[in-house]
């Protein structure tokens, strides 16, 4: 991740604060798809403790038919640095959980990792026609942080005392400016690119 050493330390603190505080399920995987860390929301989603998840191959929690071709997809992901899709996870007791995910590569604590974000989709936030890329506004960065923490559009609207439609507009604008196709991808980008929230 770019930035000066002091800025890098600040970014690390912000990353871990968002990682731990987010109600979005988030996991860090190494290049071999082994789980390096998970937040509480991911533990809740999968129905397993952090101790049970960390060190386990992520593939153990993905439906078998979803693993067809995953090695090639994973290699392509590490080359490109971004991936989003849908997957069926296998939770505790064999529960099958469909979700959208987004993944971005990044450097956390000096180690290359994949930041995986699982998130429910708010259909009204799907990206419309591409707009010209540009700097995110201060309000868009503020809303991005609230989205990254797991807030819905309605919760953000109540918190900022603005309309739900205004929040959705800011989210769509941020998605268009960053090229994100889903909220999950937008959150993954936010967690791996400090320029998005740092200004």
C-alpha positions, 0 to 999 in steps of 0.5 A: 500500500502506498504512503509514507512510513508514518502514514503507513502506520496510521493506515495499519491502525485504521485497517485493523479498526475497520477490519475488527469493527465491521459487521461485514464478514471479512477474511485475510487469506495468504497466497495458498488460500489459507486463512490468516485472520477473520473478523467476528462477522466472518466467524458468525457467518460461518458458525466457527470460532476464530481459532477454528478458522485461522490456519485452515484452508479457505477451500474447506468452507466452500461448496465442492462444485464452487471449487471447479477451476478455482486454482486458475481463478486464484492465480488470475486474481493474484496477477490482477489484484481484484476479483468479485463473484458469488460463492456458496459457503459451507457453514457449521452443520453443513449450512449452505450460505450464498453470498457475493464476495469481493477480493483485493490483494494488499500488504498488511503488516508487511505480508501480501494478503487477499482481503475477502469481503462478503456482503449482502447486496442492496440491488439499488446500489448496483453500478449504473453506466460508467461515469468519468473517474474522479476524486471521491468527495469528502462525503463519499469517503465518509459514506465509504467508511460507514459502508465498510463498517457494515452499515446499510443505506438506511442506517447511514441515512439515519446517522448522517440525517440525510435521505436514503436516496442521497446515500444510495446516490453517493454509493453509486457515485463512489462505485462509478468513480472506483470501478466497483461493481458491487458493495462488496467490491467497494468495501474490499477496495476501501480496505486495501487502498488508503487513498479512497478514505484518506483523501 
